[in-house]
Amino acid sequence: MKQYRVGIIGATGMVGQRFATLLEKHPWFTVTALAASSRSAGKTYEEALAGRWKMSTPIPEKMKDMTVLDAEKDREKIAGSVDFVFCAVNLEKQKTKALEEAYARCECPVISNNSANRGVPDVPMIIPEINPEHAAVIETQRKRLGTKRGFIAVKSNCSIQSYVPAVTPLLDLNVTKVLACTYQALSGAGKTFKVWPEMVDNVIPYIGGEEGKSENEPMKVWGHVENGVIVNATKPDITTQCLRVPVSDGHMAAVFVSFEKKIPLEEIIARWENFSGEPQRLRLPSAPRQFLHYFREEDRPQTRLDRNLENGMAVSIGRLRPDSQYDVKFVSLSHNTLRGAAGGGVLMAELLCAKGYLD
Ligand SMILES: NC(=O)c1ccc[n+]([C@@H]2O[C@H](COP(=O)([O-])OP(=O)(O)OC[C@H]3O[C@@H](n4cnc5c(N)ncnc54)[C@H](OP(=O)(O)O)[C@@H]3O)[C@@H](O)[C@H]2O)c1
């Protein structure tokens, strides 16, 4: 397989650090540029991270002495020295949009974890097992941006990765409505218990903007390509409530689903167990062997026990049972910084490489 040189924009953040650890030994991708804000620029990666490395494994040896570049001022230098970049920055929406478009216009594809471009109809928002065909809109986007190679592809919000994968194999059973309550980890806010002690022994019933993203983004993921852009799905109806809970990593969702007709529980479980997609067919390096795992034990999945299933790239489901107001209810769990952020970004990049979009 061809080797690709990659950059990480936002390399010092929670998601950027995850990218660094995931890419340390990647078979196709070699990190050749690390970038962040002007606060970190000019320091070595190790110096820039002093006192704020949040991963359980050490800073990758090969990256420690790399000089962190300024994502904005050094843009042309970075774009000219890599095949594409991963981007996860904490910046206001308009600035993030401008930053990502500027990289794309420099012919440097951007695999983004940020929300700024998620609503744009010619920017694909890909969960590789679910909607790989949405990559087709990249051609329309390239025309709009006036580029040959450059484009932006985005990952969805981490909250939806806990329940959209479980609902997707059921969609053709005519799902009419979905209610999802999410119980989201601190790392989803880029934080740990050390820097956010108020979260110890506490639940905060508000995550700014999260419920809107959780209700709207599934419609794009479940949409279809028409005339070169994505047309959002209009069904099922979704309502959500998103809570921050005292957990380091792993977003859990309590999900309720109704169908036009009643469906036997065993058929739902069979659909989960048999569901696979392009990443499994193409044997992409970061693909889980089995995307959806159903646990028959009544007290699973549990965040601490199950979030790292298949290197944090699988989704765990359990407690499927009838409900008195919806037809069925269940819980599902995904690792928010692995499947929900950096790992999902790496898998998307692998898919786009395999399909030739990053050549
Ligand atoms: N955490 C999750 O689970 C998760 C999941 C999905 C998506 N996301 C999204 O991923 C993005 C990053 O999240 P995070 O949790 O990693 O945030 P974070 O820990 O706060 O890190 C933010 C990063 O952005 C950089 N940055 C800030 N201003 C910049 C600028 N002007 N130019 C270039 N870089 C700049 C920071 O660099 P300095 O260190 O130099 O300040 C740092 O590297 C956000 O858009 C977030 O919504 C996060």
The ligand as an SDF file (V2000), in Angstrom:
LIG
                    3D

 48 52  0  0  0  0  0  0  0  0999 V2000
  -13.1270   15.4950   22.5240 N   0  0  0  0  0  0  0  0  0  0  0  0
  -13.9740   14.7680   21.7910 C   0  0  0  0  0  0  0  0  0  0  0  0
  -14.4000   13.6570   22.1630 O   0  0  0  0  0  0  0  0  0  0  0  0
  -14.4250   15.2700   20.4450 C   0  0  0  0  0  0  0  0  0  0  0  0
  -15.1920   14.4190   19.6640 C   0  0  0  0  0  0  0  0  0  0  0  0
  -15.5930   14.8190   18.3900 C   0  0  0  0  0  0  0  0  0  0  0  0
  -15.2280   16.0530   17.9330 C   0  0  0  0  0  0  0  0  0  0  0  0
  -14.4910   16.9120   18.7030 N   0  0  0  0  0  0  0  0  0  0  0  0
  -14.1440   18.2100   18.1240 C   0  0  0  0  0  0  0  0  0  0  0  0
  -12.7310   18.2490   17.8700 O   0  0  0  0  0  0  0  0  0  0  0  0
  -12.2520   19.5850   18.0340 C   0  0  0  0  0  0  0  0  0  0  0  0
  -11.1340   19.6150   19.0520 C   0  0  0  0  0  0  0  0  0  0  0  0
  -11.6370   19.1230   20.2850 O   0  0  0  0  0  0  0  0  0  0  0  0
  -10.6500   18.8040   21.4970 P   0  0  0  0  0  0  0  0  0  0  0  0
  -11.5140   18.1470   22.5180 O   0  0  0  0  0  0  0  0  0  0  0  0
   -9.4390   18.1050   21.0130 O   0  0  0  0  0  0  0  0  0  0  0  0
  -10.2550   20.3220   21.9550 O   0  0  0  0  0  0  0  0  0  0  0  0
   -9.0190   20.7930   22.8520 P   0  0  0  0  0  0  0  0  0  0  0  0
   -8.4980   19.6860   23.6870 O   0  0  0  0  0  0  0  0  0  0  0  0
   -9.4730   22.0490   23.5170 O   0  0  0  0  0  0  0  0  0  0  0  0
   -7.8610   21.1550   21.7570 O   0  0  0  0  0  0  0  0  0  0  0  0
   -7.9870   22.2070   20.8810 C   0  0  0  0  0  0  0  0  0  0  0  0
   -6.8270   22.2880   19.8930 C   0  0  0  0  0  0  0  0  0  0  0  0
   -7.0880   23.4030   19.0320 O   0  0  0  0  0  0  0  0  0  0  0  0
   -5.8830   24.1760   18.9360 C   0  0  0  0  0  0  0  0  0  0  0  0
   -6.1780   25.5580   18.5920 N   0  0  0  0  0  0  0  0  0  0  0  0
   -6.8160   26.4970   19.2980 C   0  0  0  0  0  0  0  0  0  0  0  0
   -6.8360   27.6720   18.6290 N   0  0  0  0  0  0  0  0  0  0  0  0
   -6.1840   27.4540   17.4470 C   0  0  0  0  0  0  0  0  0  0  0  0
   -5.8550   28.2520   16.3280 C   0  0  0  0  0  0  0  0  0  0  0  0
   -6.1790   29.5480   16.2770 N   0  0  0  0  0  0  0  0  0  0  0  0
   -5.1990   27.6840   15.2970 N   0  0  0  0  0  0  0  0  0  0  0  0
   -4.8440   26.3830   15.3470 C   0  0  0  0  0  0  0  0  0  0  0  0
   -5.1090   25.5720   16.3850 N   0  0  0  0  0  0  0  0  0  0  0  0
   -5.7750   26.1170   17.4240 C   0  0  0  0  0  0  0  0  0  0  0  0
   -5.2540   24.0430   20.3020 C   0  0  0  0  0  0  0  0  0  0  0  0
   -3.8900   24.4420   20.2450 O   0  0  0  0  0  0  0  0  0  0  0  0
   -3.1080   25.0790   21.5190 P   0  0  0  0  0  0  0  0  0  0  0  0
   -2.7740   23.9280   22.4010 O   0  0  0  0  0  0  0  0  0  0  0  0
   -1.9160   25.7040   20.8880 O   0  0  0  0  0  0  0  0  0  0  0  0
   -4.0350   26.0560   22.1630 O   0  0  0  0  0  0  0  0  0  0  0  0
   -5.4500   22.5340   20.5190 C   0  0  0  0  0  0  0  0  0  0  0  0
   -4.4880   21.8270   19.8040 O   0  0  0  0  0  0  0  0  0  0  0  0
  -13.4680   20.4430   18.4080 C   0  0  0  0  0  0  0  0  0  0  0  0
  -14.0050   21.0170   17.2520 O   0  0  0  0  0  0  0  0  0  0  0  0
  -14.4190   19.4230   18.9990 C   0  0  0  0  0  0  0  0  0  0  0  0
  -15.7660   19.8400   18.8950 O   0  0  0  0  0  0  0  0  0  0  0  0
  -14.0690   16.5400   19.9480 C   0  0  0  0  0  0  0  0  0  0  0  0
  1  2  1  0
  2  3  2  0
  2  4  1  0
  4  5  1  0
  4 48  2  0
  5  6  2  0
  6  7  1  0
  7  8  2  0
  8  9  1  0
  8 48  1  0
  9 10  1  0
  9 46  1  0
 10 11  1  0
 11 12  1  0
 11 44  1  0
 12 13  1  0
 13 14  1  0
 14 15  2  0
 14 16  1  0
 14 17  1  0
 17 18  1  0
 18 19  2  0
 18 20  1  0
 18 21  1  0
 21 22  1  0
 22 23  1  0
 23 24  1  0
 23 42  1  0
 24 25  1  0
 25 26  1  0
 25 36  1  0
 26 27  1  0
 26 35  1  0
 27 28  2  0
 28 29  1  0
 29 30  1  0
 29 35  2  0
 30 31  1  0
 30 32  2  0
 32 33  1  0
 33 34  2  0
 34 35  1  0
 36 37  1  0
 36 42  1  0
 37 38  1  0
 38 39  2  0
 38 40  1  0
 38 41  1  0
 42 43  1  0
 44 45  1  0
 44 46  1  0
 46 47  1  0
M  CHG  2   8   1  16  -1
M  END
$$$$
